[in-house]
Amino acid sequence: MAIVKRLILDILKPHQPNVLDFSRAVADVGAGYEVAAVVLEVDERTETLRLEIEGEALDFDAIAAAITEAGGSLHSIDEVEVIGGV
């Protein structure tokens, strides 16, 4: 079965939680998850983020749920790294 090692996601989120707390919420989904966030755009009510997540075996469904629970919206999966035959 193939495992996901890295994701780059385009996220729209409200100003709260701030980008640090939002990133922590995503990182807490799995042991060893590394999250890097870049704020790409800010308007009156929202922020657009580029979220890079790396780990040994990422659980996309759990990550998507954490994003939604933190008030975010997943706009697109911009990059993915998958290893097969594991």
Secondary structure as a PSIPRED ss2 file (coil, helix, strand):
# PSIPRED VFORMAT (PSIPRED V4.0)

   1 M C   1.000  0.000  0.000
   2 A C   1.000  0.000  0.000
   3 I E   0.000  0.000  1.000
   4 V E   0.000  0.000  1.000
   5 K E   0.000  0.000  1.000
   6 R E   0.000  0.000  1.000
   7 L E   0.000  0.000  1.000
   8 I E   0.000  0.000  1.000
   9 L E   0.000  0.000  1.000
  10 D E   0.000  0.000  1.000
  11 I E   0.000  0.000  1.000
  12 L E   0.000  0.000  1.000
  13 K E   0.000  0.000  1.000
  14 P E   0.000  0.000  1.000
  15 H C   1.000  0.000  0.000
  16 Q C   1.000  0.000  0.000
  17 P C   1.000  0.000  0.000
  18 N C   1.000  0.000  0.000
  19 V H   0.000  1.000  0.000
  20 L H   0.000  1.000  0.000
  21 D H   0.000  1.000  0.000
  22 F H   0.000  1.000  0.000
  23 S H   0.000  1.000  0.000
  24 R H   0.000  1.000  0.000
  25 A H   0.000  1.000  0.000
  26 V H   0.000  1.000  0.000
  27 A H   0.000  1.000  0.000
  28 D C   1.000  0.000  0.000
  29 V C   1.000  0.000  0.000
  30 G C   1.000  0.000  0.000
  31 A C   1.000  0.000  0.000
  32 G C   1.000  0.000  0.000
  33 Y C   1.000  0.000  0.000
  34 E E   0.000  0.000  1.000
  35 V E   0.000  0.000  1.000
  36 A E   0.000  0.000  1.000
  37 A E   0.000  0.000  1.000
  38 V E   0.000  0.000  1.000
  39 V E   0.000  0.000  1.000
  40 L E   0.000  0.000  1.000
  41 E E   0.000  0.000  1.000
  42 V E   0.000  0.000  1.000
  43 D C   1.000  0.000  0.000
  44 E C   1.000  0.000  0.000
  45 R C   1.000  0.000  0.000
  46 T E   0.000  0.000  1.000
  47 E E   0.000  0.000  1.000
  48 T E   0.000  0.000  1.000
  49 L E   0.000  0.000  1.000
  50 R E   0.000  0.000  1.000
  51 L E   0.000  0.000  1.000
  52 E E   0.000  0.000  1.000
  53 I E   0.000  0.000  1.000
  54 E E   0.000  0.000  1.000
  55 G C   1.000  0.000  0.000
  56 E C   1.000  0.000  0.000
  57 A C   1.000  0.000  0.000
  58 L C   1.000  0.000  0.000
  59 D C   1.000  0.000  0.000
  60 F H   0.000  1.000  0.000
  61 D H   0.000  1.000  0.000
  62 A H   0.000  1.000  0.000
  63 I H   0.000  1.000  0.000
  64 A H   0.000  1.000  0.000
  65 A H   0.000  1.000  0.000
  66 A H   0.000  1.000  0.000
  67 I H   0.000  1.000  0.000
  68 T H   0.000  1.000  0.000
  69 E H   0.000  1.000  0.000
  70 A C   1.000  0.000  0.000
  71 G C   1.000  0.000  0.000
  72 G C   1.000  0.000  0.000
  73 S E   0.000  0.000  1.000
  74 L E   0.000  0.000  1.000
  75 H E   0.000  0.000  1.000
  76 S E   0.000  0.000  1.000
  77 I E   0.000  0.000  1.000
  78 D E   0.000  0.000  1.000
  79 E E   0.000  0.000  1.000
  80 V E   0.000  0.000  1.000
  81 E E   0.000  0.000  1.000
  82 V E   0.000  0.000  1.000
  83 I E   0.000  0.000  1.000
  84 G C   1.000  0.000  0.000
  85 G C   1.000  0.000  0.000
  86 V C   1.000  0.000  0.000
